[in-house]
Amino acid sequence: MRSNATPAANPRSARAVSVATAVAAQVRQAVLDTIVRLGDDVPAAPAALTVARAREPIAPARLAQAHPGGAAREEARRLYERCLAHYRSVVRAQDQAREVDDVGAAVAAFVAANLSALQGTRVTPHTLSCLERQLGGVARLSSDWARAPLRERQAYFEQMAVLAVLVAESSAQAVSQGAAALAKVQCAARGYLQQLLGLDPGLLVLGPDGLAAYSPASSTN
């Protein structure tokens, strides 16, 4: 469940890192803004950031590069492709007819899946909708995103979608597999969130209405 799909020596990888860094910065700022305005109404979400769907999956093969070669790598690639297909056909079925992918929605699903794995929170469609509004700053074009090649934008979306499904399904399976399996999933989820948000996931709580800041005082009441 580790993502190391784009070697730094590859020029395409450098562009992908630039895109990921820019979007991650937007996510981090959006999360901070959400915490600052706790108790206030969440403003209307900005226009969604969409990207034309790639003809063939990109991220599954890149993510699979983190696995040993041969049969293990091919099996991982097929798993990631199934996760991507599940995201598009089930999680975001509403985008199918338009043949576009919503990057902001994928980031929201990614954050929800990882926080749910850590906190055991049930993610409902309402929760996802609230989270998308709260993280609406992600769906703004940064200069780096605007300059990024289409293929790298597509790859970034696919990675978020794949990992959102993978973490959610792994977490659900781990519940019946025991404490060790659950701890492994939670460790991965914590790392993903730390990398994307630049924040300690322990500072955030995922509730029915989206993100909230963790308050030690509230846990003692």
Phi, psi and omega in degrees: 000019180264140180255117176211056195272348188230097181302138186295337183286345182274126180303323178297325181293323179298319178294321180296319178297320178299316178297312182299319180295317181296313181293320179300322178297322178293319178298314181301315180295321180296319179295316179298317178298321179298316181294318181299321185260025178307136181095341177270163176289138176285127183294163179300142181292143176288175179302138183294145175267110181246158178222141179301139184289133178293144180295322177232143181304143181250308187295323182307315180293323179293314178298325182292342179297341179285348182263157176303153182291179177079218186298322182296319180292319180294321178296319179296318180299318179294322177298314181294324176295322177294321178297318179296317179296321179295318180301314184289324186271337184243303184293317181233053180299335182293345180270353186300312185296327182277344181057039174233162177241138182263110184293317180299320179295322179293320178295318178298318179295322178297311179297317180298315182297317182288318177292324177296320178296324181283324190249351181073020181281137176280128181264114179258167174304324178295318178301314180297319180298316179296318181295322177299320178293318181295325181261027182299337178298338179293328185275037174241140179287121170271166181296322180296318179296319182297328181274346185290143176299151180306318183300323180286328174295316180297318181296321180296313177303312184300321180296316178299316181295314180300312183290328176300313181290317182299315180294316181299314181289321179296320179295317179297319179291323184295333180302322181267355183263350177111174187297322183295317179295319180294319179297324179295316179295317181295324178297317178295317181298319180297318179295318178300313182293318179299319181292318183283313188271334186070021181231154172291118180303338179293347179276351185243149176233132176261114179245183180303330182256022176104212185277145171216161177277142178288131178238108179305325182297321183292333182284347181262355182272000000 
